Amino acid sequence: MTLGVILFALYGSLLLNGPVAAGNSFDETFQMKEYLKFPPVFVYDDFEDCRRWYQDEYVYCIVKAPLAPDETSALWRNLSYFSSDYHHYDHSVLERGVCVPKCRDAIAQNATENGFDRLSREELVHRCISAEITPHYNLAVSSQLRIEQCYSRDTDNIPYDWLDVLFFLLAATIIVLVVASTIYDMLQQSKQKFPEDYFSRSSKQAHQRLLTAFSFPRNIRRLKEPMHTQTRIDLACFEAFRCVQTLRVIFLHVTIAHLKIPQRNPEYLERLQHGAALQTFIAEFQNYVQTFFTIGGMLMAINFLDHVRKNPTFRLSYFGERLLNRLCRLVPTYAFMILLEASVMRHLIDGPFGQQFIGESANNCQDRWWMNLLFVNNYIGWDNPCFIPSWYLATDLQLYIFGLAIMMIFWKWPSTRRYIFGTIFLCSVIVPAVTYLLYDVTPVMTVDMKDAAQYIRGQPFQSVLYFPFHQNTGIYFFGMLAGTVYHHYRDQRDDLFQVAAFRQLAQFSGLLYAFCMATVSWVVSNLAWLPALCLAAYATAFKLSWGLLNTVVLLALALLHRHHWIKMALSHPIFRVLGKLGYSVYLLHFTVIVQVYGREKAPIYSNEQIVTGYTVEVLFFSYILGALLCVLVELPTGAALKELIEPRAEKASSISQVHTAAEPIGSNQMVSSTPVPSGSPPPATDTTVRTGAEVNR
């Protein structure tokens, strides 16, 4: 409790000694009556009317039209002052959707000079927008007008190419495999007189397991596979955390896309940006992914320690085997989605926002697919991603390699544990603070409305403090440490709760998280005057606060008795099914988002109900289509590759067993319950639990 007093005393002293918070409300920043005098930021001609009226001759262009500065104009001064706040759109740059033939007709009707028909498209559009702005607002449109993209009959029908052919061939192959495997599996079921548990049993013969890998009823059964070991029962409650965070991630990405689409009432979003609740909500975005990193580190450590107990002799090849196993579970579904995004999705562009959403994603997948499949897109090409959330997969794989390498060192040289763990802990504390001091970033995540068109990826915080592997090692390290503690105490689970250090750590983590959440809005509003060293320390504290608390909570839940009501609720079978779908849903949900928003034909009106409606729609289609992707691609490819790649000896030893008492690394005792990565389809004899790479952000 002493620490809590210190933390809140620090907060109180900052409030008393600092100036009044700079984050004034929207109405205090500017009067609405003045705001309504501004030219509207987004105005679009009716796209369908343009296409219907002009038919084969229609051309519809999206234009960025900067206003020419005019310091003699009070309207310009007010407009530029309001736009200088990062909470607001740039009202000095107008976005227009222009039906070019309609624009030409309007100029022809009002033309007083000859030769207007020889004007370029840019000149035509400039004249039309100037005719809208200058008479009404006494402001000039700059000659630096920029046409972003145009739609016409030529762009309505994108020709099919080899990428489309490749995807159709792949999809057809999958369908044939599913049908053939299902028929074969059902014939085998018939031969065995239709045993009740047929689809839940794994064949003893390798060739039959391979031939039934794509069986539809068998993969449906894999979604609700029962738990066979104490370890899997202990950790089943993690699926509830994954499920909740997956839902939150999808909502986050819907809101980011909602910021990107042109608004009929931009003041709604600008007003929200000034609220303390939204500032706290935005800053807390980074905590979503930390849940997955913590779980991933914890399960990786448990996997490794269980393996070492059974196989105490050091074997370097184990590192390559685990990495290959992980790639086999990640890459097939990932590659399928990249190919889908780069090929047939672009044929669904229809409307003025199609290129901004669907086309942009498709182009990035065509150009940068190799960055994704090499899992380096959290460092390279992060600003123009193939999938917005794909950086997580790269970071998670890098963390897995890092964690596995550390555990291999412990296996070979057990005496190095305290030194390596100490070094990692120090780095996890120092690196975010030093990074903050070296770069011009905010200590927590914020939203710059001028960066909304880039999915807020233009802010340095994303590339410097959020995406990189080296900024997340501390969170993964917490998970690894928790996995080690679980492995040691799982047969004397009540003992941990009696350890004073654990209780103090729980109190500290809870107070630190509460302090960070209570102060973040105030800190964000007062960045201009707060000392750099204080903000650097705050960047580290905020980044680690949820990771630490989440680790303590997960460890406590894992060691609770299975019949505890909290654990039983979090271990409900529905969460196991949703957890199995997690990887496919995660890969697919942003494709759904760009389709939902890309189909709109005009700027949208925003309020809470409308944003909720978009979220529900995206969730519904993400889980429906994600279930198909999981059952038809992810689970069968995982099962097939398991048979083709894993050594025979490993398959033979993968039987359901319950562990004995935990032993430290290097012990000669080991009875395994070897966990498997999420999204993999372990047969009924597999005892593994899923790790975090395939699950989300």
Secondary structure, DSSP 8 states (H G I E B T S, - for coil): -HHHHHHHHHHHHHHHHS-S-S---HHHHS-HHHHTTS--SEEE--HHHHHHHHGGG-EEEEEEEEB---TT-HHHHHHHHHHTSTTS--TTEEEEEEEHHHHHHHHHHH--STTGGG--HHHHHHHHHHHHHHHHH---B-S--EEEEEEEHHHHS----HHHHHHHHHHHHHHHHHHHHHHHHHHHHHHTT--TTGGGS--SSHHHHHHTTT-HHHHHHHHT----SHHHHHHTTHHHHHHHHHHHHHHHHHHHHHHHS-BS-HHHHHHHHT-HHHHHHHHTHHHHHHHHHHHHHHHHHHHHHHHHHH--S--THHHHHHHHHHHHHHHHHHHHHHHHHHTGGGGG--STTHIIIIIHHHHHHHHHHHHHHTT-TTTSSTTS-SSGGGHHHHHHHHHHHHHHHHHHHHHH-GGGHHHHHHHHHHHHHHHHHHHHHHS---SS----GGGGGGTTTTSHHIIIIIS-GGGSHHHHHHHHHHHHHHHHHTTSHHHHTT-HHHHHHHHHHHHHHHHHHHHHHHHHHTTTTS-HHHHHHHHHHHHHHHHHHHHHHHHHHHHS-TTSHHHHHHT-HHHHHHHHHHHHHHHHHHHHHHHHHHT--S-B---HHHHHHHHHHHHHHHHHHHHHHIIIIIHHHHHHHHHHHS-HHHHHH-------S---TT-S---------TT----TT------STTS--
